[in-house]
Amino acid sequence: MTTVSTSLVARPITLEQLAALSDEIAALARAGVPIDRGLAELAHEMPGRLGKMAGEIGQRLAEGRPLEQVVAELGSSLPPAYCSVIAAGVRSGRLSAAVEGISQTARRIGQLRNAIYLSLLYPLVVLLLTWLLAMLVLAKLGPVFARMLVEFDVTGPWIVDAYDAAQRHVAWIGPLVPLAFGAWLAWAWYRAGRLAAGLELHPLLSFGAVRTLGRMQRASRLAALADLLALLVENSVPLPEAVELASTAVGSPAIATGGTELAERMRRGETVESVTGFPSLVAWALTCGQSQPRLLRSLARIADVYREEASRRSAWLAAYVPLFLVIFVCGGFVFCYALMTLGPWIFLMKRLALPY
């Protein structure tokens, strides 16, 4: 028995790759074209990891394996609920609708993520330029300013020692700080694009808006939870299994724990009013005995409500976090830079204006 290439299961698929793969599978299923042949063509047209994954899936389908088994063999490279949605879509004969829903969810998350990160571009450029200019002043002009201040008896000799120490260390501190910050941003961007890992849009990127960011993250998770539940229920996945799969796929330990508890209680036929960690509105919709069409409408409306909340808070963050950065953080850096460059001249002019 052959195994899946290690490179395909080593890391989760990105949001963009997940949407592209889902779109391709949905288009092939809708057109009635054999999926193995279409994915093989995609592997030739699209380079990189997505092409390799499409080629691997197409090859295994050509060997006669069912699609849901092939997707399951890819392991951690795909979201936990993806295999179940594929299996349910195949079982119900609505594969295109199932994967189109996944594609739409992935694109919505990706668009929200990109909007936030792009809004931070301008303040980050200002911070970088200010930092570089400040390091130049410390390395070249600072020691000269310090000796001038001592020569004109404006301050004591301690300032010379301070600037000399800064000059000795600026050679490695100067590039190290922006490189470390850039590496952290790249890591955050990388993690934010890994839907299969259950990671959210802006890890650790609060910048003074912790409460709004936390609420936006929770709203995004709950919208994704309702979307996944609707997909699974629509494709005839048993309700307890759908709850367990969807709750573990949204990246929240609290929701995953609550969803597992809710699923167990539903299997035992217990009356469920609320479960710790699981959203009460979603729990109520699942346990109030609605028919499948009404349940799907309820979940769709719940997803819309949470998505609107996430979009509203995202717009607030996109508008006010860069403004906060520009005014306070960038303004603070620029003020310190102005003190470093203009401060010595101001003190010298005041000292020269005094009578001897």
Secondary structure, DSSP 8 states (H G I E B T S, - for coil): -----HHHHSS--BHHHHHHHHHHHHHHHHHT--HHHHHHHHHHHS-HHHHHHHHHHHHHHHTT--HHHHHHHTGGGS-TTHHHHHHHHHHHT-HHHHHHHHHHHHHHHHHHHHHHHHHTHHHHHHHHHHHHHHHHIIIIIHHHHHHHHHHTTSS-THHHHHHHHHHHHHHHHHHHHHHHHHHHHHHHHHHHTBGGGT--SSTT--TT-HHHHHHHHHHHHHHHHHHHHHHHHHTT--HHHHHHHHHHSSS-HHHHHHHHHHHHHHHTT---S--TTS-HHHHHHHHS---HHHHHHHHHHHHHHHHHHHHHHHHHHHHHHHHHIIIIIIHHHHHHHHHHHHHHHHHHHHHHHS--
